[in-house]
Amino acid sequence: SVLLLAHVTVCAIQHREYLKAMQQPFTYPPVEIVLQCALVLVLGAWGVLGLQANFVPIRTTTHLAKQTVDSLDGGPEWVHFNTRPLR
């Protein structure tokens, strides 16, 4: 769908350049470009939704049951104290 979107973009640019060459105002894109955009949207959505993976549920109860409360709360690990070098 990315290649089709690039093709529609090139078609729209060529249409705008044609209108500039003919000195006509741009009011709206032609029906062909609108239909191509709609087709790319539908195909892209179908591709993304069709390629979704089979997710496995996360079972944390067995892993967390083996740990104590003290090991679960490690505190913020990004805080550093005494960062100045000793002289």
C-alpha positions as CSV (number, residue, x, y, z in Angstrom):
1,S,0.0,0.0,0.0
2,V,3.0,2.3,0.5
3,L,3.9,2.0,-3.2
4,L,0.3,2.7,-4.2
5,L,0.3,5.7,-2.0
6,A,3.5,6.9,-3.6
7,H,1.8,6.4,-7.0
8,V,-1.3,8.4,-6.0
9,T,1.0,11.2,-4.7
10,V,2.9,11.3,-8.0
11,C,-0.4,11.4,-9.9
12,A,-1.7,14.3,-7.8
13,I,1.6,16.2,-8.3
14,Q,1.4,15.7,-12.0
15,H,-2.2,16.9,-12.1
16,R,-1.2,20.0,-10.2
17,E,1.7,20.7,-12.6
18,Y,-0.6,20.2,-15.6
19,L,-3.1,22.7,-14.2
20,K,-0.3,25.2,-13.6
21,A,1.0,24.7,-17.1
22,M,-2.6,25.3,-18.5
23,Q,-3.0,28.2,-16.1
24,Q,-6.1,26.8,-14.6
25,P,-7.0,27.1,-10.9
26,F,-7.0,24.0,-8.7
27,T,-10.4,23.4,-7.3
28,Y,-10.5,19.6,-6.4
29,P,-8.6,16.5,-7.5
30,P,-10.0,14.3,-10.3
31,V,-12.2,11.4,-9.4
32,E,-9.5,8.9,-10.4
33,I,-7.1,10.2,-7.7
34,V,-9.9,10.3,-5.0
35,L,-10.8,6.7,-5.9
36,Q,-7.1,5.6,-5.8
37,C,-6.7,7.2,-2.3
38,A,-9.8,5.4,-1.0
39,L,-8.5,2.1,-2.5
40,V,-5.1,2.6,-0.8
41,L,-6.8,3.4,2.5
42,V,-8.9,0.2,2.3
43,L,-6.0,-2.0,1.2
44,G,-3.7,-0.5,3.9
45,A,-6.3,-1.0,6.7
46,W,-7.0,-4.6,5.5
47,G,-3.3,-5.4,5.4
48,V,-2.6,-4.0,8.9
49,L,-5.6,-5.8,10.4
50,G,-4.9,-9.0,8.5
51,L,-1.3,-9.2,9.7
52,Q,-2.0,-9.0,13.4
53,A,-0.2,-11.5,15.5
54,N,-1.7,-14.0,17.9
55,F,-0.9,-12.5,21.2
56,V,-0.1,-14.7,24.2
57,P,-1.5,-13.5,27.5
58,I,1.1,-12.4,30.1
59,R,1.0,-14.6,33.1
60,T,2.6,-12.7,35.9
61,T,1.0,-14.4,38.8
62,T,3.4,-17.4,38.7
63,H,6.4,-15.2,38.5
64,L,5.3,-12.7,41.1
65,A,4.2,-15.3,43.6
66,K,7.9,-16.4,44.0
67,Q,9.1,-12.8,44.9
68,T,8.8,-11.0,48.2
69,V,7.5,-7.4,48.6
70,D,11.0,-6.1,49.3
71,S,12.3,-7.4,46.0
72,L,9.4,-5.9,44.1
73,D,9.9,-2.3,45.3
74,G,13.4,-1.5,44.1
75,G,13.0,2.2,44.3
76,P,14.0,4.6,41.5
77,E,17.2,3.3,40.0
78,W,17.9,6.5,38.1
79,V,18.6,8.6,41.3
80,H,22.4,8.8,42.0
81,F,23.9,10.2,45.2
82,N,27.4,11.3,45.8
83,T,28.3,11.7,42.2
84,R,31.2,14.1,42.9
85,P,34.7,12.6,42.7
86,L,36.5,12.4,46.0
87,R,39.7,14.4,46.3
